[in-house]
């Protein structure tokens, strides 16, 4: 359409009158009535191809638009946009349209709308097809009709709620998903969620609350489109027994009044699932408001006992860990049961920063049937609970009074608190809270320092923004700030221990295998043949590797088996001739860990040193260039002298 035609469409969309006569439009646009009639033909073709709205032309009456609220908002945004969408934005919007359309959409409609060729739209479809498979959905192409998404309504809603993950490396946040909905509905849903939290005395994490808002907006849109979810009778009975069902019932009733929309019982059940599976802010009161069931408590107790045996840390005696995990595990099991996936944006960082704890958690869960198949994204959050407990056991002292503003929930808040207080014993954390709670908290507490994972408004109190995982640069930043209080502490270098476990008969140079499983199996066989481990160690290490690739970044992998099957502690090392695929990474050095209970303290030291090697490219290069055992010892000695094996801030696995 040309500019005059766009202007005419804007008049039809925004004018106070519903019906316009041709002569009125000609006068407003400063053109002839014949031009108006010709332009209306063009507008009619445009709407038919791109929007689904209808231009109604009644002789003797006038011209009007038949258009739904959603289509009207979409068309309004398009007409008033000052730029063309990027390729990522285009794919994002196409995905939304396909997931919310009942009918196939022809490629030509997308090509006309975004002013690109059909070939480009075809490439977009191929990209979308792969992404949709993650949600058990298929992109079906019908000749002469177009493309549509095939799959269950629940899976379509899950895909819609995770649209922001379509481009994991792009700055495509959940707020961009919110822009796809009508502004007044976005505000209405947010207000209802806020009121629901106050009414039922429950508080969700910032991320969970935003996800609930998106899910609720999707629910509203799909109800309007008459696309309900299917709920089996047995699941209905389970849901109505949950405390969250009463929250859902109240929430749906509130939206029904505000939006003039009827909510079927199935939608109330669906939103109950979402509430149970959403991550809540944990405090002492949460324990009573949202009790976990006895089965969940039993699973957590078994997990704590297994982790205690594997790591030689008294996790089973940590009641704070039990309570935090029980609340979290209840939601995890609900999400696993009802197919409500979450994405852990910090998973790769967690695996690299806490490889030992991550591996132990995966190993411990393998023997517990109910959680043996837990997705890695979920397991990453479980790791944070254990990591926080491990660091809490180290040390806790008070001096500088601080609070933590964290938007990622209990596991991350506890990890931040214990990591900071362990590394900086002069800091006392008075509270962990969300951004919205900060003003009221500051009124009631005397705070010296604010540590926040998100930017906060200016205050008179010093504030630094830190990564949720408290990385090296965050520790350095905090140390510089604390120097103003003259309370900064430096770290005492630890004694290198890795060289004590790598022996001449456990080092292998120039290996090259087809698959990582071959490397793990051969290293295990060497240790078994030389009397370092029992035969069962081989199966346990292979099972662990099949569960999740053990690459930790920097070209390193750390496969390992059950410590209870170690006869003599050792670390086997394979120096590969060429980097090989190891899950999603390339690996050149493979450290097979076989460290028994008698060396539990040294085990953590070994992991610290391996983590340091993974962060030192020159060290990895030197390992790769080594030709014999003596060369390796010299590399370890040089690295120890250079770094003193001091624990890098924020990267020490325990």
Residue pairs with C-beta under 8 A, 6 or more apart in sequence:
1 9
1 42
1 43
1 46
4 29
4 31
4 35
4 39
5 39
5 42
5 43
5 46
6 79
7 29
8 25
8 29
8 36
8 39
8 40
8 43
9 43
9 75
9 79
10 79
10 80
11 20
11 25
11 28
11 29
12 20
12 55
12 63
12 64
12 65
13 65
13 67
13 72
13 75
13 76
13 79
14 76
18 64
19 61
19 62
19 63
19 64
20 62
20 63
20 64
21 62
21 63
22 33
22 36
22 37
22 62
22 63
23 33
25 36
25 63
26 32
26 33
26 35
26 36
29 35
29 36
40 55
40 57
40 63
43 55
44 55
44 57
46 112
47 53
47 54
47 55
49 108
49 109
49 112
49 113
50 109
50 112
50 113
51 67
51 71
51 74
51 75
52 71
53 65
53 66
53 67
53 68
53 71
53 72
53 75
54 65
54 66
54 67
55 63
55 64
55 65
55 66
56 63
56 64
56 65
56 66
57 63
67 75
69 182
70 182
70 221
70 224
73 182
73 183
78 113
84 114
84 115
85 93
85 114
88 166
88 167
88 170
88 172
90 114
90 116
90 124
91 124
91 127
91 128
91 166
91 167
92 163
92 166
92 167
92 172
92 176
93 180
94 110
94 121
94 124
94 128
95 128
95 131
95 159
95 163
95 166
96 160
96 163
96 180
97 105
97 110
98 105
98 128
98 139
98 147
98 148
98 149
99 149
99 156
99 159
99 160
100 160
100 221
100 222
100 225
101 148
101 149
102 225
102 227
103 145
103 146
103 148
104 140
104 142
104 145
104 146
104 147
104 148
105 146
105 147
105 148
106 145
106 146
106 147
107 118
107 121
107 122
107 125
107 146
107 147
108 118
109 146
110 121
110 124
111 117
111 118
111 120
111 121
114 121
125 139
125 141
125 147
128 139
129 138
129 139
131 166
132 138
132 139
132 149
132 151
132 159
134 159
135 151
135 155
135 156
135 158
135 159
135 162
135 341
136 151
136 152
136 155
137 149
137 150
137 151
137 155
137 156
137 159
138 149
138 150
138 151
139 147
139 148
139 149
139 150
140 147
140 148
140 149
140 150
141 147
142 148
149 156
149 159
152 230
153 222
153 227
153 228
153 229
153 230
154 229
154 230
154 270
154 339
155 339
156 227
157 215
157 218
157 219
157 222
157 229
158 339
158 340
158 341
160 177
160 214
160 218
161 177
161 211
161 214
161 215
161 218
162 341
162 343
163 177
163 180
164 172
164 173
164 174
164 176
164 177
165 343
166 172
174 210
174 211
174 214
175 210
177 214
178 186
178 213
178 214
178 217
181 217
181 221
185 217
185 220
185 259
186 213
186 217
188 255
188 258
188 259
189 213
189 216
189 217
189 220
189 255
190 213
192 216
192 251
192 254
192 255
192 258
193 209
193 212
193 213
193 216
193 251
195 254
196 202
196 247
196 250
196 251
196 254
197 203
197 204
197 209
199 250
200 246
200 247
200 250
201 285
201 289
202 247
202 280
202 286
202 289
202 290
203 280
203 281
203 434
204 212
204 278
204 279
204 280
204 281
205 278
205 279
205 280
205 281
205 407
205 408
205 409
205 410
205 434
206 407
206 408
206 434
206 435
206 454
207 279
207 407
207 408
207 409
208 278
208 279
208 280
208 409
209 278
211 278
212 274
212 275
212 278
215 271
215 274
216 251
216 255
216 271
219 267
219 270
219 271
220 255
220 259
220 261
222 228
222 229
223 261
223 262
223 263
223 264
223 267
224 261
228 264
228 266
228 267
229 266
229 267
229 269
229 270
230 266
231 239
231 265
231 266
231 269
231 270
235 269
235 338
236 265
236 269
239 245
239 269
239 272
239 273
240 269
240 272
242 272
242 275
242 276
243 289
243 290
244 272
244 275
244 276
244 290
245 268
245 269
245 272
247 272
247 275
248 268
248 269
248 271
248 272
248 275
249 268
251 271
252 263
252 267
252 268
252 271
253 263
255 261
255 263
256 262
256 263
273 334
273 338
273 340
274 340
276 330
276 331
276 334
277 331
277 334
277 335
277 338
277 340
277 342
278 331
279 328
279 331
279 409
279 410
280 286
280 290
280 327
280 331
280 409
280 410
281 409
281 410
281 434
282 323
282 324
282 327
282 328
282 409
282 410
286 327
287 323
287 327
290 327
290 330
292 300
292 326
292 327
292 329
292 330
293 330
295 370
296 326
296 329
296 330
296 333
297 326
299 329
299 333
299 368
299 370
299 371
300 322
300 325
300 326
300 329
301 316
301 322
302 368
303 325
303 364
303 365
303 368
303 371
304 315
304 316
304 318
304 321
304 322
304 325
305 316
306 364
306 367
306 368
307 313
307 315
307 316
307 360
307 361
307 364
307 386
308 314
308 315
308 316
309 564
310 360
310 363
310 364
310 562
310 563
311 357
311 360
311 390
311 600
312 597
312 600
312 603
313 389
313 390
313 393
314 393
315 321
315 386
315 389
315 390
318 389
318 392
318 393
320 389
320 392
321 385
321 386
321 388
321 389
324 385
324 410
324 411
324 414
325 382
325 385
327 410
328 381
328 382
328 385
328 410
328 411
329 371
329 382
332 371
332 374
332 378
332 381
332 382
333 370
333 371
334 340
335 341
335 342
335 378
336 371
336 373
336 374
336 375
336 378
341 375
341 377
342 377
342 378
343 377
344 350
344 376
344 377
344 378
344 380
344 381
346 380
346 408
346 412
346 468
346 469
347 376
347 377
347 380
348 553
349 469
350 358
350 380
350 383
350 384
350 469
351 358
351 380
351 551
351 552
351 553
352 552
352 553
352 554
352 614
353 469
353 471
353 611
353 650
353 651
353 653
354 383
354 387
354 653
354 654
355 550
355 552
355 558
355 607
355 610
355 611
355 653
356 558
356 603
356 604
356 607
356 653
356 654
357 383
357 386
357 387
357 390
357 653
357 654
358 379
358 380
358 383
359 544
359 550
359 558
359 560
360 386
361 379
361 382
361 383
361 386
362 379
362 544
362 547
362 548
363 540
363 544
363 560
363 562
365 371
365 372
365 374
365 379
365 382
366 372
366 543
366 544
366 547
374 382
376 548
379 548
381 409
381 411
382 411
384 411
384 412
384 414
384 415
385 410
385 411
385 414
387 415
387 419
387 654
388 411
388 414
388 415
388 417
388 418
388 419
389 418
390 654
391 415
391 418
391 419
391 422
391 654
392 414
392 418
392 422
394 418
394 422
394 654
395 421
395 422
395 425
396 418
396 421
396 422
396 425
397 421
397 425
397 426
397 428
398 426
398 427
398 428
399 425
399 426
399 427
399 428
399 487
400 424
400 426
400 427
400 428
400 448
400 449
400 482
400 485
400 487
401 428
401 430
401 445
401 446
401 447
401 448
401 449
402 420
402 427
402 428
402 429
402 430
402 447
402 448
402 449
402 450
402 451
403 429
403 430
403 431
403 432
403 433
403 438
403 441
403 445
403 447
403 449
403 450
403 451
404 413
404 416
404 417
404 420
404 429
404 431
404 432
404 433
404 451
404 452
404 453
405 433
405 434
405 435
405 438
405 450
405 451
405 452
405 453
405 454
405 456
406 412
406 413
406 416
406 432
406 433
406 434
406 452
406 453
406 468
407 434
407 435
407 453
407 454
408 453
408 468
412 453
412 468
413 432
414 432
415 469
415 470
416 432
416 451
416 453
416 466
416 468
416 470
417 429
417 432
419 470
419 650
420 427
420 429
420 451
420 470
420 478
421 427
421 428
421 429
423 475
423 489
423 491
423 649
423 650
424 478
424 479
424 482
424 487
424 488
424 489
425 489
426 482
426 485
426 487
426 488
426 489
427 449
427 482
430 445
430 447
431 441
431 445
433 441
435 452
435 454
435 456
438 450
438 456
441 447
442 459
442 461
447 461
448 461
448 462
448 485
449 461
449 462
449 463
449 464
449 481
450 456
450 459
450 461
450 462
450 463
450 464
451 463
451 464
451 466
451 478
452 463
452 464
452 465
452 466
453 465
453 466
453 467
453 468
454 465
455 465
456 463
462 481
464 474
464 477
464 478
464 481
466 474
466 477
466 478
467 473
467 474
467 650
469 650
470 649
470 650
471 649
471 650
471 651
472 648
472 649
472 650
472 651
474 649
474 650
475 649
475 650
476 649
479 488
479 489
479 490
479 649
480 488
482 488
491 646
491 647
491 649
492 646
493 644
493 645
493 646
494 605
494 608
494 644
494 645
494 646
494 647
495 605
495 645
496 605
496 609
496 636
496 640
496 645
497 602
497 605
497 606
497 609
498 571
498 605
498 606
498 609
498 610
498 636
499 633
499 636
499 637
500 602
501 569
501 570
501 571
501 595
501 599
501 602
501 606
502 570
502 571
502 573
502 632
502 636
503 570
504 629
505 530
506 526
506 527
506 530
506 532
506 570
506 571
506 572
506 573
507 572
507 573
507 575
507 629
507 632
508 523
508 526
508 572
508 573
508 574
508 575
509 575
509 626
509 627
509 628
510 575
510 576
510 577
511 519
511 522
511 574
511 575
511 576
511 577
512 576
512 577
512 578
512 580
513 519
513 522
513 580
516 545
516 549
516 557
516 580
516 581
516 582
516 583
516 587
517 542
517 545
517 546
519 559
519 574
519 576
519 580
519 590
520 541
520 542
520 545
520 559
520 590
520 592
521 538
521 542
522 574
523 559
523 572
523 574
523 590
523 592
524 533
524 537
524 538
524 541
524 542
524 561
524 592
525 538
526 572
527 533
527 537
527 570
527 572
527 592
527 594
528 534
528 535
528 537
528 538
531 567
531 568
532 566
532 567
532 568
532 569
532 570
532 594
533 561
533 565
533 566
533 567
533 594
534 565
534 566
534 567
536 562
536 565
537 561
537 562
537 565
537 566
537 594
538 561
539 561
540 561
540 562
540 565
541 559
541 560
541 561
541 592
544 550
544 559
544 560
544 561
545 559
548 583
549 557
549 582
549 583
549 584
549 585
550 557
550 558
550 559
550 560
550 582
550 583
551 557
551 582
551 583
551 584
551 585
551 587
552 558
552 610
552 611
552 614
553 585
553 614
554 613
554 614
554 615
554 616
554 617
554 620
555 579
555 585
555 586
555 587
555 588
555 589
555 614
555 620
556 587
556 588
556 589
556 590
556 591
556 610
556 613
556 614
556 620
557 582
557 587
557 589
557 590
557 591
558 590
558 591
558 592
558 593
558 607
558 610
559 590
559 591
559 592
559 593
560 592
560 593
560 594
561 594
563 594
563 595
563 596
563 597
563 603
564 596
564 597
566 594
566 595
566 596
567 596
568 596
569 594
569 595
569 596
569 598
569 599
569 602
570 594
570 595
571 591
571 592
571 593
571 594
571 595
571 606
572 591
572 592
572 594
573 589
573 590
573 591
573 592
573 632
574 589
574 590
574 592
575 588
575 589
575 623
575 624
575 626
576 587
576 588
576 589
576 590
578 588
579 586
579 587
579 588
580 586
580 587
581 587
588 620
588 623
588 624
589 613
589 620
589 623
589 624
591 610
593 603
593 606
595 602
595 603
595 606
604 653
604 654
605 645
607 653
607 654
608 645
608 647
608 652
608 653
609 645
611 648
611 651
611 652
611 653
612 619
612 639
612 643
612 645
612 648
613 619
613 620
613 623
613 639
614 620
615 648
615 651
616 639
616 643
619 635
619 639
622 635
622 638
622 639
623 632
623 635
625 631
626 632
626 635
639 645
